[in-house]
């Protein structure tokens, strides 16, 4: 072969191989020799749908996963509750997953109770210990009982726990956590169904202590709707009035704030009802079992002038709000936790909700929608909680199994929970962090984080049809943890017998798949990809049945007790909710919206009151009640009644990881035994006294108390 | 390609009537951009690293008091006061209207932060720490900044780049709303809108023409790319 021909041929061969290299299907620069197991490509993120269980709202989420790690959580745009939006707590789910102080293995107590000394044990040993305690509870045998305490459960998990309990025998299930929507049982609407406020289509919104932007039922859903109420309609801007003693984050967005004395808010509703009543046809009221004449008698004393006197709000302001409610349709009235926790809470709640009936705003656009629940909730009431605590205290309980609750933190000392624990031979805690309660446990079982768990998140508010969000384990479990339902299944297998027969599924995931897409893997994948089962159209609304009002009472006159002249309001922090968010550093560093305070707790006090007591911004003050004292930095807060002070719930943990441990104050120490209504463990307000201690309050805020710039300068 | 680039001018509209001050944007930004934690002590010294903060202003006195919220982030000024003072050209202007920050040029003079009237530039006084396994949450699309470097809001430039690349691969122009910074994506009341101001039909351009429009400290001549829409509702004030 000539040299020239050789070069021509080799050139053609090279061109040919280059062409072959261009063919489709070989797009990766360096193909894998061994493809990764999970099919993920390095540098390319996958998005998995799941659901958030940080609060009862049950928002849908999408999780960005690359290289097997969860990187970012976004809202799921297809989920009817949050429509692609998410709150700071949902955003912080990755920090729960990757928290450096998560429980990693089963632990057994090695020191005295509460010392926090534990030794590592195996799952086999942990399961055997638990099973030994559960066996003697079999039905028929006489003897002591066991208590399983969880937050309110829904759907498949609720059913699994019920079957497990029946199999075991004398296992009592308590489903209670603070701020669970259980309080709605006392509502005028009188059922535990789905409730949705059509805020986005309303023209006039009145909230009585419902902080629907911070914490009420479904904050992301209502925050989304609120934005649309303001500016989504071309010619209408919805108006909003807030009634309550403190300018909360929600109240800050109101056009009008009526700072009524705590416990008197409902009288404003009475003044509104009085004015609305003549507009309402008697048959509408009769259909709900109400008598117009009797209602007229009930509301008769509440003229605007009288209500102004009772509430301490200027009569012209009340009159303006009443006049708007009479004139504008559709209008919507919401009552919430801060109202219900008052001593007269249940009656006040019903008095306020009566307004929606008078406005014709039940099951109509711009009103409140009620839907029959798919399955009854298993929420326990405060009375049931107290009965259970009595059982514990009497020494009639052999085993206390806790999952996802932190009663040592969330119950005021007056409930005697910690003392009751001493009467229980074996306390088992299934948790993600070594929190206030887990410290007192004998056996600690690490639970999966939200992003590792499979399950369901069924919202109880904010939807108009049965909605099931599916939790997907988006990453492999990091530690030697087990999800709570899988723990129950493993226990049932260990126990065998009746329990083994009652709980026969191999794993929770398998059961979940069976429940939603039996024998249809394609359908299951489709459900997982969209994030759950969402109603195609709104379910038919549940008509309002016969209602009973009750008669609200006025609280005793303010400043009745000269020793404790101020009223303390404890509100759920928007970042920490009932306190479990405090473990996460992003939430610790998120400035509180109203005070911009970070990494701690504070006492909100009106500047006039502070001046009278000689307290300056940032001073350390002592807050004392009949039950005890705490020390807090003072924050001069213009948006609060002069006789009211307030502090957020959420800080002051003992345990719960390095970011929360020993930080701030748990204000529940100031509460004595429950006297409030509404099923809340803390009364709406606690009589306190406040005195200055020193200037070293160590308050850290992101902004200047007034804001960094003068507002006029910015032109807003 | 240069034609397509010229057609882009990124801008943001923040509707103060929708904003409820909830803070979801603050955490979303921190999560997306690997913004470090500083702890209480450093926070107290003003060394917070948040790229986006929500200012809260009190107005009036009890009982006629109200609080107003203003989300504050880099305004991506067309005439940015931070740019000409940088001795090493770490602060620069990109053709799409972004005010960029080149971390590996920055020598930490902090002149830019001094000159920013909105106080949105933050400085790394320390190397960031993420106790293991907290570091696994870090977003691989965003550089982790080290000690001595100035940083600030980028309008989530990694998301802009990502969207442009996928549009290019699919051979189509960018769609309106395709690029969502983390703050806008998560904002529950939908107060933050992002997009191309040069496209007169984009949502952001339409909103930016609203009669409620205002730009912060506009008389300084900074020409910000962030347009705020005034909140309504002064019923009970005054």
Interface residues (C-beta under 8 A of the other chain):
Chain A: X43 X45 X66 X67 X69 X70 X71 X72 X73 X74 X75 X82 X84 X85 X86 X87 X88 X91 X92 X94 X95 X97 X98 X99 X100 X213 X214 X219 X220 X223 X224 X226 X227 X228 X230 X231 X232 X237 X239 X240 X247 X249 X250 X252 X253 X254 X255 X256 X257 X259 X313 X314 X317 X320 X478 X574 X575 X585 X586 X587 X589 X590 X591 X593 X594 X596 X598 X599 X600 X606 X607 X608 X638 X639 X640 X641 X642 X658 X698 X700 X702 X703 X706 X707 X708 X709 X711 X713 X714 X715 X716
Chain B: X15 X16 X17 X18 X20 X21 X22 X23 X24 X26 X27 X28 X30 X31 X32 X37 X38 X39 X40 X43 X44 X48 X50 X53 X54 X55 X56 X57 X58 X59 X60 X61 X62 X63 X65 X66 X67 X68 X69 X70 X72 X119 X131 X132 X133 X134 X135 X136 X137 X138 X139 X140 X182 X185 X186 X187 X188 X189 X190 X191 X214 X216 X217 X218 X228 X230 X231 X232 X233 X234 X235 X236
